[in-house]
Amino acid sequence: MSTSPPKRRHLASSPFRPDPEPFIETFVFDELVNHDSYGMGRIIAVEAHAVTVDFRPEVVRIVSPYKKLSRL
């Protein structure tokens, strides 16, 4: 079983810039969204690191980061 190496910390004396922090989009209740696999849906619940979306006829919980989910 292989594991990924731990993330190396950025040294202050390094001539290279540190990796930027990833931007995680936030969604609000009752917002229309589009998913690459499920299509168009509406946000029905918002949690700290997940959203629940009603895609009619199924309801799906999607966890952060929301790579395939975009706001309409």
N, CA, C and O of each residue as an XYZ file, in Angstrom:
288
protein
N       0.843     -1.171      0.000
C       0.000      0.000      0.000
C       0.889      1.235      0.000
O       1.745      1.391      0.871
N       0.689      2.098     -0.963
C       1.512      3.307     -1.038
C       0.717      4.519     -0.573
O      -0.495      4.602     -0.771
N       1.398      5.420      0.024
C       0.770      6.663      0.466
C       1.468      7.819     -0.210
O       2.632      7.715     -0.598
N       0.764      8.906     -0.348
C       1.376     10.073     -0.957
C       2.317     10.736      0.046
O       2.075     10.692      1.252
N       3.385     11.349     -0.452
C       4.322     11.996      0.471
C       3.658     13.202      1.131
O       2.774     13.823      0.541
N       4.072     13.532      2.333
C       3.474     14.693      3.009
C       3.811     15.983      2.263
O       4.838     16.071      1.591
N       2.945     16.968      2.386
C       3.165     18.255      1.728
C       4.341     18.961      2.393
O       4.403     19.079      3.616
N       5.271     19.427      1.561
C       6.443     20.110      2.083
C       6.096     21.554      2.407
O       5.366     22.213      1.666
N       6.625     22.035      3.519
C       6.336     23.417      3.897
C       7.234     24.366      3.107
O       8.328     23.997      2.680
N       6.762     25.564      2.925
C       7.482     26.584      2.171
C       8.458     27.307      3.095
O       8.079     27.804      4.155
N       9.701     27.354      2.681
C      10.710     28.051      3.475
C      10.729     29.529      3.110
O      10.566     29.882      1.942
N      10.924     30.380      4.085
C      10.936     31.822      3.861
C      12.089     32.239      2.954
O      11.976     33.239      2.245
N      13.176     31.510      2.959
C      14.337     31.864      2.139
C      14.246     31.309      0.714
O      15.164     31.518     -0.080
N      13.184     30.623      0.382
C      13.038     30.021     -0.942
C      12.796     31.089     -2.008
O      12.049     32.038     -1.769
N      13.428     30.944     -3.197
C      13.201     31.917     -4.267
C      11.876     31.667     -5.011
O      11.484     32.474     -5.855
N      11.197     30.574     -4.709
C       9.947     30.230     -5.379
C       8.747     30.647     -4.538
O       8.809     30.675     -3.309
N       7.669     30.966     -5.216
C       6.440     31.336     -4.511
C       5.759     30.085     -3.955
O       5.850     29.013     -4.552
N       5.081     30.217     -2.821
C       4.346     29.062     -2.294
C       3.121     28.778     -3.165
O       2.634     29.662     -3.870
N       2.630     27.542     -3.110
C       1.422     27.195     -3.851
C       0.252     28.011     -3.309
O       0.117     28.157     -2.094
N      -0.598     28.547     -4.192
C      -1.734     29.328     -3.712
C      -2.760     28.436     -3.016
O      -2.909     27.257     -3.338
N      -3.450     29.024     -2.068
C      -4.509     28.292     -1.384
C      -5.643     28.032     -2.367
O      -6.008     28.934     -3.122
N      -6.207     26.841     -2.382
C      -7.305     26.565     -3.318
C      -8.553     27.351     -2.940
O      -8.882     27.484     -1.761
N      -9.242     27.869     -3.949
C     -10.482     28.609     -3.723
C     -11.639     27.624     -3.752
O     -11.854     26.955     -4.763
N     -12.384     27.525     -2.666
C     -13.532     26.632     -2.593
C     -14.781     27.488     -2.640
O     -15.003     28.343     -1.782
N     -15.592     27.244     -3.658
C     -16.789     28.042     -3.874
C     -17.820     27.765     -2.786
O     -17.920     26.642     -2.292
N     -18.580     28.783     -2.415
C     -19.642     28.618     -1.430
C     -20.985     28.752     -2.126
O     -21.139     29.541     -3.058
N     -21.942     27.981     -1.668
C     -23.284     27.991     -2.238
C     -24.285     28.338     -1.146
O     -24.009     28.155      0.040
N     -25.450     28.840     -1.550
C     -26.489     29.198     -0.604
C     -27.743     28.371     -0.873
O     -27.912     27.815     -1.959
N     -28.604     28.298      0.113
C     -29.853     27.548      0.006
C     -30.701     28.082     -1.150
O     -30.774     29.292     -1.362
N     -31.333     27.188     -1.885
C     -32.277     27.488     -2.969
C     -31.596     28.098     -4.201
O     -32.246     28.791     -4.983
N     -30.309     27.849     -4.378
C     -29.569     28.354     -5.531
C     -29.573     27.304     -6.645
O     -29.465     26.108     -6.374
N     -29.696     27.749     -7.891
C     -29.648     26.841     -9.035
C     -28.197     26.549     -9.386
O     -27.367     27.455     -9.457
N     -27.897     25.254     -9.609
C     -26.548     24.831     -9.940
C     -26.588     23.834    -11.092
O     -27.640     23.289    -11.427
N     -25.427     23.610    -11.688
C     -25.300     22.626    -12.753
C     -24.153     21.684    -12.402
O     -23.084     22.123    -11.977
N     -24.387     20.388    -12.584
C     -23.379     19.370    -12.319
C     -23.058     18.656    -13.621
O     -23.955     18.397    -14.424
N     -21.780     18.332    -13.841
C     -21.364     17.690    -15.093
C     -22.060     16.350    -15.328
O     -22.346     16.008    -16.476
N     -22.336     15.587    -14.276
C     -22.949     14.269    -14.429
C     -24.452     14.273    -14.230
O     -25.161     13.568    -14.949
N     -24.967     15.052    -13.268
C     -26.381     15.015    -12.914
C     -27.234     16.051    -13.640
O     -28.448     15.877    -13.750
N     -26.634     17.105    -14.127
C     -27.393     18.152    -14.806
C     -27.765     19.291    -13.873
O     -27.049     19.582    -12.915
N     -28.898     19.937    -14.161
C     -29.325     21.100    -13.396
C     -30.074     20.676    -12.139
O     -30.853     19.724    -12.156
N     -29.825     21.401    -11.044
C     -30.483     21.096     -9.786
C     -30.565     22.323     -8.903
O     -30.115     23.409     -9.269
N     -31.155     22.123     -7.722
C     -31.343     23.215     -6.762
C     -30.786     22.788     -5.410
O     -31.036     21.672     -4.956
N     -30.027     23.680     -4.763
C     -29.449     23.418     -3.445
C     -30.582     23.357     -2.427
O     -31.381     24.288     -2.329
N     -30.654     22.255     -1.663
C     -31.705     22.135     -0.650
C     -31.143     22.105      0.769
O     -31.894     22.240      1.735
N     -29.808     21.926      0.902
C     -29.185     21.962      2.225
C     -27.719     22.343      2.073
O     -27.049     21.924      1.129
N     -27.237     23.139      3.010
C     -25.837     23.582      2.993
C     -25.215     23.212      4.328
O     -25.736     23.561      5.387
N     -24.085     22.495      4.269
C     -23.337     22.126      5.466
C     -21.969     22.795      5.384
O     -21.693     23.535      4.440
N     -21.119     22.538      6.367
C     -19.797     23.165      6.383
C     -18.956     22.741      5.188
O     -18.315     23.587      4.563
N     -18.940     21.458      4.855
C     -18.087     20.969      3.769
C     -18.858     20.127      2.759
O     -18.277     19.263      2.103
N     -20.165     20.372      2.628
C     -20.964     19.619      1.663
C     -22.253     20.380      1.372
O     -22.689     21.224      2.154
N     -22.850     20.059      0.226
C     -24.163     20.585     -0.121
C     -25.038     19.417     -0.571
O     -24.537     18.426     -1.103
N     -26.338     19.539     -0.357
C     -27.283     18.551     -0.836
C     -28.079     19.202     -1.946
O     -28.631     20.289     -1.775
N     -28.136     18.521     -3.106
C     -28.747     19.085     -4.294
C     -29.876     18.187     -4.764
O     -29.720     16.968     -4.835
N     -31.011     18.789     -5.085
C     -32.158     18.072     -5.646
C     -32.063     18.164     -7.163
O     -32.257     19.233     -7.742
N     -31.760     17.029     -7.807
C     -31.630     16.998     -9.255
C     -32.891     16.480     -9.935
O     -32.928     16.401    -11.163
N     -33.901     16.134     -9.194
C     -35.163     15.607     -9.726
C     -34.929     14.504    -10.715
O     -34.585     14.853    -11.844
N     -35.055     13.320    -10.479
C     -35.752     12.650     -9.388
C     -34.869     12.231     -8.221
O     -35.391     11.652     -7.268
N     -33.558     12.488     -8.235
C     -32.724     12.063     -7.121
C     -32.103     13.240     -6.379
O     -31.901     14.323     -6.928
N     -31.812     12.983     -5.117
C     -31.174     13.978     -4.258
C     -29.771     13.469     -3.959
O     -29.597     12.324     -3.541
N     -28.760     14.329     -4.176
C     -27.363     13.921     -4.036
C     -26.649     14.867     -3.086
O     -26.820     16.084     -3.153
N     -25.839     14.285     -2.192
C     -24.986     15.074     -1.297
C     -23.604     15.132     -1.935
O     -23.005     14.093     -2.213
N     -23.095     16.335     -2.167
C     -21.806     16.534     -2.819
C     -20.863     17.199     -1.823
O     -21.186     18.229     -1.231
N     -19.688     16.588     -1.651
C     -18.730     17.115     -0.674
C     -17.745     18.060     -1.343
O     -17.552     18.024     -2.558
N     -17.130     18.901     -0.535
C     -16.167     19.889     -0.998
C     -14.849     19.201     -1.329
O     -14.527     18.226     -0.650
N     -14.073     19.618     -2.297
C     -14.257     20.726     -3.224
C     -15.218     20.342     -4.327
O     -15.262     19.186     -4.747
N     -15.975     21.292     -4.790
C     -17.041     21.053     -5.752
C     -16.506     21.184     -7.174
O     -16.776     22.178     -7.849
N     -15.743     20.180     -7.636
C     -15.073     20.268     -8.932
C     -16.041     20.267    -10.099
O     -15.826     20.993    -11.069
N     -17.109     19.468    -10.035
C     -18.019     19.340    -11.162
C     -19.282     20.177    -10.999
O     -20.176     20.113    -11.843
N     -19.368     20.958     -9.933
C     -20.572     21.734     -9.635
C     -20.312     23.215     -9.915
O     -19.308     23.777     -9.478
N     -21.231     23.827    -10.647
C     -21.077     25.255    -10.942
C     -22.423     25.960    -10.764
O     -23.488     25.366    -10.931
N     -22.336     27.223    -10.425
C     -23.528     28.041    -10.195
C     -24.085     28.515    -11.528
O     -23.327     28.786    -12.459
N     -25.406     28.616    -11.622
C     -26.046     29.130    -12.835
C     -26.354     30.603    -12.691
O     -26.895     31.214    -13.612
